[in-house]
Amino acid sequence: MPTQNAEADVGAHAEPKKQPWKKYGANAEGKIPYPKHVWSPSGGWYAQPANWKMNTAIMGACVIGITAIVWSISAEREQRPRMPEPGRFFPSRNWSKQIIEHEKALKEKENSS
């Protein structure tokens, strides 16, 4: 004969009562439900492709390569109407052809006098 409180009969092996308000909070136990029929070019919700490390390395190399090319072109085309003072910190002093040539000319002028 079944009792009125079926959960009390099961005892300690019963599953805890589902509490939907706890599902998505700070102590989340699961992922937010999402539609399975939606396609996304980025892989959709919770995408974790098997080769994500290689994809990340390839994209990192591409970003570094493009940055190096743009940096090189920028350094070649950089023109300064006024040169930085000697001894003052100036980052582009290390890669700007115009500044490098100007400082070589200054050193030659100092050495010849």
GUVEXBA-114725 format. One record per residue (C-alpha): y, z, x. Coordinates in pm, 1 decimal. Example, Ala and Ser with C-alpha at 12.3 -4.5 7.8 and 13.67 -1.06 7.14 Angstrom:
BEGIN
(atom (-450.0,780.0,1230.0))
(atom (-106.0,714.0,1367.0))
//
This chain:
BEGIN
(atom (0.0,0.0,0.0))
(atom (331.7,-106.7,158.0))
(atom (595.3,154.5,217.2))
(atom (958.2,119.5,127.4))
(atom (1072.9,129.2,489.1))
(atom (864.3,-133.9,669.6))
(atom (1061.1,-94.8,993.5))
(atom (969.9,272.7,1022.8))
(atom (599.6,182.0,1013.9))
(atom (630.3,-53.6,1311.5))
(atom (774.1,220.3,1533.0))
(atom (901.6,165.2,1885.9))
(atom (773.3,-192.9,1909.9))
(atom (1010.9,-326.9,1645.8))
(atom (1277.0,-576.0,1748.2))
(atom (1628.6,-439.3,1729.3))
(atom (1830.6,-537.0,1429.2))
(atom (2036.4,-850.4,1493.8))
(atom (2406.0,-778.9,1514.4))
(atom (2597.7,-1108.9,1512.7))
(atom (2928.0,-942.0,1604.8))
(atom (2782.8,-833.4,1940.9))
(atom (2649.9,-1177.9,2026.0))
(atom (2966.3,-1325.6,2178.2))
(atom (3159.4,-1022.0,2303.6))
(atom (3190.1,-865.6,2647.2))
(atom (2820.3,-780.4,2649.7))
(atom (2716.1,-1124.0,2533.4))
(atom (2346.3,-1171.5,2500.4))
(atom (2340.2,-1544.0,2436.0))
(atom (2537.5,-1862.5,2446.7))
(atom (2768.4,-1978.4,2174.2))
(atom (2582.6,-2213.8,1941.5))
(atom (2687.5,-2575.3,1967.4))
(atom (2588.8,-2900.6,1798.0))
(atom (2298.1,-3065.4,1981.8))
(atom (2379.2,-3412.3,1850.4))
(atom (2718.1,-3442.3,2026.0))
(atom (2718.4,-3654.2,2344.6))
(atom (2965.1,-3579.2,2621.8))
(atom (3026.9,-3773.8,2945.8))
(atom (3061.4,-3445.0,3134.4))
(atom (2719.4,-3326.2,3027.9))
(atom (2820.7,-3127.7,2723.3))
(atom (2808.8,-2756.2,2674.6))
(atom (2650.2,-2551.8,2951.3))
(atom (2568.2,-2856.6,3162.1))
(atom (2398.4,-2779.9,3491.1))
(atom (2253.4,-3102.4,3631.0))
(atom (1983.2,-3070.6,3894.0))
(atom (2189.3,-3247.8,4161.3))
(atom (2520.9,-3069.6,4103.8))
(atom (2549.3,-2960.4,4468.7))
(atom (2516.7,-3316.7,4598.3))
(atom (2760.4,-3446.8,4333.6))
(atom (3010.4,-3178.4,4435.3))
(atom (2969.3,-3262.2,4805.5))
(atom (3020.5,-3634.8,4739.8))
(atom (3333.0,-3574.8,4532.2))
(atom (3467.1,-3329.9,4792.1))
(atom (3418.1,-3591.3,5065.1))
(atom (3595.2,-3852.0,4850.2))
(atom (3891.3,-3620.9,4788.4))
(atom (3916.8,-3535.6,5159.7))
(atom (3892.4,-3906.0,5254.9))
(atom (4161.3,-4015.8,5009.1))
(atom (4384.9,-3728.7,5121.5))
(atom (4341.2,-3832.2,5487.2))
(atom (4429.6,-4195.0,5410.5))
(atom (4740.2,-4100.9,5210.6))
(atom (4843.0,-3848.7,5479.6))
(atom (4808.0,-4113.8,5750.6))
(atom (5012.8,-4371.9,5560.3))
(atom (5278.0,-4110.6,5483.2))
(atom (5302.5,-4006.1,5849.8))
(atom (5339.8,-4369.4,5960.8))
(atom (5619.6,-4438.8,5713.5))
(atom (5806.7,-4110.2,5757.5))
(atom (6167.5,-4164.6,5870.8))
(atom (6409.3,-3883.1,5954.8))
(atom (6783.7,-3932.8,5988.1))
(atom (6811.3,-3592.1,6158.2))
(atom (6560.8,-3451.0,6404.7))
(atom (6450.7,-3086.2,6394.3))
(atom (6602.5,-2843.1,6641.8))
(atom (6389.8,-2784.6,6954.0))
(atom (6175.2,-2471.0,6932.7))
(atom (6206.7,-2440.2,6555.8))
(atom (5884.7,-2446.1,6349.6))
(atom (5851.4,-2785.0,6185.6))
(atom (5500.9,-2883.6,6065.7))
(atom (5544.1,-3260.7,6068.8))
(atom (5640.9,-3237.4,6436.3))
(atom (5266.3,-3263.3,6507.0))
(atom (5203.6,-3594.3,6328.4))
(atom (5532.0,-3780.6,6274.8))
(atom (5559.1,-4069.4,6524.5))
(atom (5936.3,-4067.9,6509.1))
(atom (5961.2,-3696.8,6598.0))
(atom (5693.8,-3724.6,6869.6))
(atom (5879.7,-4018.3,7033.2))
(atom (6212.6,-3834.5,7003.3))
(atom (6070.6,-3525.5,7175.0))
(atom (5911.6,-3738.0,7452.4))
(atom (6249.6,-3899.7,7511.3))
(atom (6413.2,-3555.0,7529.4))
(atom (6154.7,-3434.8,7783.7))
(atom (6203.4,-3748.1,7997.4))
(atom (6578.5,-3698.4,7982.8))
(atom (6539.7,-3334.4,8096.4))
(atom (6298.1,-3429.7,8377.4))
(atom (6517.6,-3712.3,8508.9))
(atom (6833.8,-3501.9,8530.8))
//
